[in-house]
Amino acid sequence: MTDRLHLRPASLSLRALRALRALAAAFAVLGALAAPLAHAERADRDKPLNIESDHMSYDDLKQVNIFTGNVTMTKGTILLKADRVEVTQDPEGYQYATAYYKPGGPLAYMRQKRDGVDEYIDGWGQTIYYNGKTEVATLTTQATLKRLAGGTKVLDEIHGSVITYDTYNEVYTANSGADQVNPNNPNGRVRATLAPRNATGAQATPPGASKPAAAPKGDLPPLSPSKNIGNPRE
């Protein structure tokens, strides 16, 4: 009788152990399924910051690294080119970079690959500020932002005084300003040409359809894709 009384708890423990093992296996399967969703191609934030320049100096008082002369900075798929780049780092380890152009020279330039598609975001401005914590790039004065298919075919093109690009959420905003004033844009307003969301760069005219009429005088001039990646002022 005593042996049977001891066998019942033992059999219950065995069943409980089997249930726990089954539950652990289920969680493992769920974890394996969820992992690809949680780890998309958003890996730039974890990549090291690499910088090349003609000269480098360190300001201990301001805790800033200053790079000058043909500066090239990379962080994952993010590329930044400028005449001068200042880099700081906060106590949490987040890095911040401010790129400046040299008057009379090319504008500061940035590029980042979009997640999961063969598309890139290119940007220019007299100053480009990249916040490593929020992953937001701010382009100021003569700012231009382009979405390119395959790295060369322009799909979207935005011009503004200040353009902010959230590199993580892939959202951008643009503001007007005095630096945008010209004979074709006397009020310095934001100008944009946006392709349909399903566009791949092809802008074919449907059979039998007539080509769009030329823009009347006083309207914005048509924007055309660039032949190469360079200064938008060239």
FENLIN-V883018 format. One record per pair of residues at least 12 apart in sequence whose C-alpha atoms are under 7 Angstrom apart, sorted by the first residue. I is the first residue (numbers start at 1). J is the second residue. Records with the same first field share a line. If there is no record, write none. Layout:
# FENLIN-V883018
I: J / J
This chain:
# FENLIN-V883018
41: 115 / 116
42: 115
44: 75 / 76 / 77
47: 75 / 76
48: 75
49: 74 / 75
50: 73 / 74 / 75
51: 72 / 73 / 74
52: 71 / 72 / 73
53: 67 / 68 / 69 / 70 / 71 / 72
54: 68 / 69 / 70
55: 67 / 68 / 69
56: 68
63: 88
64: 86 / 87 / 88
65: 86 / 87 / 88
66: 85 / 86 / 87
67: 84 / 85 / 86
68: 83 / 84 / 85
69: 83 / 84
70: 82 / 83
71: 83 / 84 / 85
77: 112 / 113
78: 111 / 112
79: 110 / 111 / 112
80: 109 / 110 / 111
81: 108 / 109 / 110
82: 99 / 100 / 101 / 108 / 109
83: 100 / 101 / 102
84: 99 / 100 / 101
85: 97 / 98 / 99 / 100
86: 98 / 99
94: 132 / 133
95: 131 / 132
96: 130 / 131 / 132
97: 129 / 130 / 131
98: 128 / 129 / 130
99: 127 / 128 / 129
100: 126 / 127 / 128
101: 126 / 127
106: 231
107: 124 / 125 / 126 / 231
108: 124 / 125 / 126 / 127 / 128
109: 123 / 124 / 125
110: 122 / 123 / 124
111: 123
118: 149 / 150
119: 147 / 148 / 149 / 150 / 151
120: 147 / 148 / 149 / 151
121: 145 / 146 / 147 / 148
122: 145 / 146 / 147
123: 144 / 145 / 146
124: 139 / 143 / 144 / 145
125: 139 / 140 / 141 / 142 / 143 / 144
126: 140 / 141 / 142
127: 139 / 140
128: 140
135: 166 / 167 / 168
136: 164 / 165 / 166 / 167
137: 164 / 165 / 166
138: 163 / 164 / 165
139: 162 / 163 / 164
140: 161 / 162 / 163
141: 161 / 162 / 179
142: 160 / 161 / 179 / 180
143: 159 / 160 / 161 / 162 / 163
144: 158 / 159 / 160
145: 157 / 158 / 159
146: 158
149: 200 / 201
152: 228
153: 201 / 225
154: 201 / 225
155: 194 / 195 / 201
156: 193 / 194 / 195
157: 192 / 193 / 194
158: 191 / 192 / 193
159: 190 / 191 / 192
160: 174 / 175 / 176 / 177 / 180 / 190 / 191
161: 175 / 176 / 177 / 179 / 180
162: 174 / 175
163: 175
174: 190
175: 190
176: 188 / 189 / 190
177: 189
184: 218 / 220
